[in-house]
Amino acid sequence: MSKAIKPINWENFLKEFSARNHNRRARFELFNIGERSEETQESHLENISLRKFGNQTQLIVTRIDKSGKEEAKIVDTLENVHGLGVQLESDGSENVLEVADNKGNLAMLRFESKIDGAS
């Protein structure tokens, strides 16, 4: 099940979403016109925030890579955000954050399942 988030609610939703999903493993899957790519390595969510510049909106996703000897911070900035949505698992937990830009591209931040641990 997928649920769209109204732009007026983005900031508050992302603050609460970040708190609920803090330290949960996640990876990006990207759909650009005619292309699809995905990360093979998961990193742990630290925070998701918005930054606005006039009519432009950026989504900043901060994750921590714990796969090496030392943790590494990964910061991804998604430009020209036009839409946000969330996909829910059968138990009601959030497992995908959908981010659409103004060119029709879609970034999906896939979280580890609370049901079976897969992402």
VOGU-3710 file (C-alpha; in Angstrom, 3 decimals, decimal comma):
1> mskaikpinw> 0,000/0,000/0,000  1,322/3,443/-0,937  0,368/6,754/0,647  1,109/10,218/-0,805  2,276/12,921/1,596  0,910/16,440/1,013  3,647/19,099/0,555  2,357/21,126/3,491  3,077/18,078/5,724  6,518/17,141/4,323
11> enflkefsar> 8,668/18,761/6,986  6,763/17,338/9,962  6,333/13,937/8,293  10,079/13,638/7,573  11,001/14,615/11,130  8,710/11,914/12,549  9,689/9,411/9,815  13,387/9,916/10,633  12,759/9,327/14,335  10,694/6,174/13,689
21> nhnrrarfel> 13,241/4,718/11,257  16,486/5,922/12,850  19,313/3,400/12,502  17,273/1,178/10,181  19,178/-0,287/7,215  18,246/1,305/3,874  19,416/1,546/0,268  18,426/3,679/-2,739  16,779/2,401/-5,887  16,602/5,002/-8,687
31> fnigerseet> 14,278/5,148/-11,664  15,247/7,729/-14,260  13,538/7,886/-17,623  14,613/4,666/-19,374  17,045/3,617/-16,614  17,027/1,795/-13,276  19,837/1,461/-10,763  20,160/0,461/-7,138  22,722/0,405/-4,368  24,034/-3,000/-3,377
41> qeshlenisl> 25,191/-1,894/0,078  22,760/-0,836/2,788  23,549/1,943/5,241  21,798/2,938/8,470  19,431/5,917/8,395  20,492/8,845/10,536  18,234/11,667/9,324  16,108/13,020/6,467  15,501/16,752/6,148  14,260/19,387/3,697
51> rkfgnqtqli> 15,989/22,492/2,438  14,054/25,101/0,443  15,405/27,707/-1,969  12,490/29,752/-3,311  10,370/27,273/-5,291  13,045/24,557/-5,215  13,084/21,839/-2,563  15,983/19,539/-1,708  15,715/16,364/0,343  18,868/15,551/2,328
61> vtridksgke> 19,274/11,928/3,412  22,037/11,154/5,896  23,006/7,531/6,462  25,849/5,759/8,243  27,819/2,997/6,523  28,774/0,479/9,214  30,234/-2,131/6,840  33,897/-1,224/7,402  36,168/-0,965/10,418  35,101/2,651/10,908
71> eakivdtlen> 31,688/4,158/10,329  31,349/6,528/7,355  28,682/9,194/6,927  26,886/9,238/3,561  24,895/12,329/2,613  22,677/12,231/-0,486  20,888/15,323/-1,766  17,869/14,873/-4,020  17,104/17,994/-6,059  13,827/19,534/-7,225
81> vhglgvqles> 11,579/17,358/-5,062  8,053/17,395/-6,412  6,365/14,554/-4,509  6,766/12,322/-1,451  5,085/9,051/-0,658  5,527/6,113/1,659  4,888/2,412/1,059  3,698/0,298/3,957  4,261/-3,380/4,694  1,425/-5,752/5,579
91> dgsenvleva> 2,117/-5,081/9,281  1,739/-1,306/8,729  5,456/-0,505/9,064  7,087/1,864/6,557  9,366/0,091/4,113  9,854/2,559/1,217  10,121/6,341/1,036  9,302/7,504/-2,508  10,766/10,799/-3,741  9,737/12,178/-7,146
101> dnkgnlamlr> 11,443/15,114/-8,828  10,022/17,646/-11,261  11,418/15,708/-14,263  9,535/12,485/-13,533  12,451/10,634/-11,913  11,803/8,511/-8,834  14,143/7,683/-5,968  13,034/4,969/-3,572  14,734/4,610/-0,211  14,068/0,947/0,644
111> feskidgas> 14,262/-0,076/4,294  14,932/-3,449/5,820  11,683/-5,271/6,396  10,441/-5,480/9,947  8,794/-8,743/8,875  11,658/-10,674/7,241  14,710/-8,329/7,329  15,008/-7,983/3,521  15,193/-4,614/1,763
//
